[in-house]
Amino acid sequence: MQVDVAVIGAGAAGMMCAATAAQRGKRVVLIDHAEKLAEKIRISGGGRCNFTNINAGPANFLSENPHFAKSALSRFTPHDFLALVKKYRIAFHEKHKGQLFCDDSAEQIINMLRAECDNGGVQWRMPSKVQSVQQNAAGFHLQTEHGDIHAAAVVIATGGLSIPKIGATDFGYRVAKQFGLKLVDPRPALVPLTFDENEWKPFVPLAGVSLEVDVETGSLKGRNATGARFREDLLFTHRGLSGPAILQISSFWQPNTPIVINLLPELDLAQTLIEGKSTIKKQLGNVLSQYLPSRLAEGLLQAHGYAHDARIADMPDAKLRKLGELINRWTITPNGSEGYRKAEVTRGGVDTKELSQQSMMVNKVPGLYFIGETVDVTGWLGGYNFQWAWASGVAAGLAI
Ligand code: FDA
């Protein structure tokens, strides 16, 4: 088979790229090894696909080069994707902080992208494994389990390593290495964090408790700050912490460093307790339960060795200050994460220095492109990763 473009990986970025190139008149083949099309879109957003974030901008992405994503993101914006969603009459709603979800099902986004590919006459090779990608004088020669493909250009859109059980592989990184490209070390991101089993034991009974917190990690100061702070919901689990707050901070967290959680972001607890000593006659447990879910209040007092029935009026200021610190600046060091099994995305990937930010083409290998999650561009939680998949897919699709 002879084509202009072979796109490997029929996920979010691959379908967008294939449709864009095919609608410009290119002969495009889209190859994927999975039995079922776009499983990650199907399971995304709890089955409703948080398909973009209306506020998405370069500041919502992590990369060794924070400027790299600017060009693609500005040329295909959340409004452009929304226009497509509206064209297909897919009902949607805004849930939280600009996150747009389908009212009904993520399946509608898959059908829309499939229809866009079909409109351009994209040829499908699925399920089909790609055995090798070789460059030659005419472009590229792909060996697949269903025959050879000769293509002038190849787009690698095989995504990251998260959720191997639905088909994630390191194919993109292997091709990058084969062509001598640098990789930024891949690691799980948007992932629950875990703690040493013994250290976590006192908090195990809190599994299931959820509340809004501030969470931060790393340095927040200066122009080159590497840390971050988020206000989102936190969820206690049997092995550690999860919920949007933790998924967000996990992308910034560095091993062997702490995260700091403010369990009562709207209240200075120590000051409130100390100032109220003369008027607050109640027991510590009852007072804390006014501000926090009572299971959490009780659990935290127990875990930190405070008696539920201690009378606030009798407690030394220093002890109240210590308690305030434990609630307003709970500082804990994760021992790791739940890994690729649970991670929503992979941080790192093909070093952006190797790619053109306009076209996603490899600078030193004309005709070879990397898009979507294979590239070292990782979005926050909240529709940003799909926006990168669409935008980088369109950038390559228009350039090929
Ligand atoms: P994607 O993973 O979509 O596609 C890669 C494709 O390549 C797959 O079809 C795979 O089968 C194929 N492939 C892999 N190896 C191959 C090989 N060797 N040969 C052939 N084909 C191969 N983001 C967001 O913005 N909003 C959301 O709501 C969510 N929700 C969400 C939930 C869960 C549970 C997860 C795991 C992830 C999300 N995400 C998300 C992240 C989002 O799904 C992800 O960033 C994009 O799907 C990345 O798009 P890509 O096209 O790069 O990879």
Residues whose N, C-alpha, C, O or C-beta is under 5 A from the ligand:
A	BS01	FDA	G9 A10 G11 A12 A13 G14 I31 D32 H33 A34 A38 K40 I43 S44 G45 C49 N50 S128 V130 A157 T158 G159 I163 I166 G167 A168 T169 F171 A343 E344 V345 I371 G372 E373 T374 G383 Y384 N385 F386 Q387 A389
